[in-house]
Amino acid sequence: MIFGFGFVIYMGPLVLVLLIFAIQIKCFHEIITIGYTVYKSFDLPWFRTLSWYFLFASNYFFYGESLIDYFGVLLHR
């Protein structure tokens, strides 16, 4: 695992950011699954959809500006 993480770091910041997003999405999926089973009896409409929307909206507002600048540089190459 150490050599795998070293390889990810060697590949650059873009791959590291994508790895962090993948880990974040998988962890959030686990949390939402637990929350859905707990709150299933309350019959909350759109529970999972709103939760995923909140995840992507918060990621956009926290990381969006810096990532757009970085991807803009990559796209102009």
Secondary structure, DSSP 8 states (H G I E B T S, - for coil): -HHHHHHHHHH-HHHHHHHHHHHHHHHHHHHHHHHHHHGGGGT-TTHHHHHHHHHHHHHHHHHHHHHHHHHHHHHH-
